[in-house]
Amino acid sequence: MIVTDKGLVSCGIIDKEVVERVGYATAIAYGTPEKQLVTVDDLLEAKIREVSPKAKELGVKPGMTGRDALEKLSD
């Protein structure tokens, strides 16, 4: 998980509903058995698959990389 003042980029281990209830912008990527998200670099290179409404407002979209999502959440 990478946390910024505006939100976070995470693997699917977090509970998206809980994070959304507190209004945090969230971008979630998922690993696969062949390519697990173990390191920060893995998360930055992974494709974002789920985006909270708050993250959408900040320009985060499914399909972008974790790195791109992090940039949107760090502006």
PLY file of the C-alpha trace (Angstrom):
ply
format ascii 1.0
element vertex 75
property float x
property float y
property float z
element edge 74
property int vertex1
property int vertex2
end_header
0.00 0.00 0.00
1.21 3.48 -0.88
-0.47 6.30 1.03
-0.63 9.99 0.09
-2.47 12.93 1.62
-5.24 12.48 -0.98
-5.61 8.71 -1.06
-3.93 5.39 -1.57
-2.84 2.87 -4.16
-3.12 -0.66 -2.88
-3.38 -4.30 -3.75
-6.72 -5.98 -3.19
-5.98 -6.90 0.40
-7.72 -3.79 1.73
-11.44 -3.61 2.38
-12.57 -1.17 -0.30
-15.95 -0.54 1.33
-14.38 0.51 4.63
-11.95 2.87 2.92
-14.76 4.38 0.83
-16.88 4.99 3.96
-14.19 7.29 5.33
-14.04 9.13 1.99
-10.50 8.17 1.05
-9.57 8.09 -2.64
-8.57 4.51 -3.42
-7.04 2.80 -6.46
-6.76 -0.99 -6.26
-4.64 -3.35 -8.33
-4.70 -7.14 -8.18
-1.86 -9.57 -8.64
-2.12 -13.03 -10.13
-0.62 -16.33 -8.97
2.09 -15.82 -11.61
2.68 -12.13 -10.85
1.94 -11.33 -7.24
2.17 -7.79 -5.94
4.97 -8.13 -3.42
7.10 -5.01 -3.77
6.31 -1.34 -4.23
7.61 -1.62 -7.80
5.14 -4.46 -8.45
2.30 -2.22 -7.29
3.53 0.75 -9.36
3.71 -1.39 -12.51
0.35 -3.15 -12.00
-2.84 -2.06 -13.74
-5.48 -0.46 -11.55
-8.71 -2.45 -11.63
-10.95 -0.74 -9.08
-11.30 2.95 -8.33
-13.32 4.64 -5.60
-15.66 7.53 -6.49
-13.30 9.98 -4.77
-10.33 8.69 -6.82
-12.39 9.07 -10.02
-12.95 12.72 -9.10
-9.16 13.11 -8.95
-8.69 11.59 -12.42
-7.77 8.01 -11.51
-9.16 5.46 -13.98
-9.17 1.68 -14.23
-6.46 0.47 -16.61
-3.85 3.06 -15.67
-0.75 1.88 -13.88
-0.29 2.18 -10.15
2.40 4.77 -10.88
-0.03 6.90 -12.90
-2.68 6.60 -10.18
-0.13 7.61 -7.55
0.72 10.72 -9.57
-2.97 11.71 -9.68
-3.25 11.18 -5.92
-0.08 13.16 -5.26
-0.81 16.32 -7.31
0 1
1 2
2 3
3 4
4 5
5 6
6 7
7 8
8 9
9 10
10 11
11 12
12 13
13 14
14 15
15 16
16 17
17 18
18 19
19 20
20 21
21 22
22 23
23 24
24 25
25 26
26 27
27 28
28 29
29 30
30 31
31 32
32 33
33 34
34 35
35 36
36 37
37 38
38 39
39 40
40 41
41 42
42 43
43 44
44 45
45 46
46 47
47 48
48 49
49 50
50 51
51 52
52 53
53 54
54 55
55 56
56 57
57 58
58 59
59 60
60 61
61 62
62 63
63 64
64 65
65 66
66 67
67 68
68 69
69 70
70 71
71 72
72 73
73 74
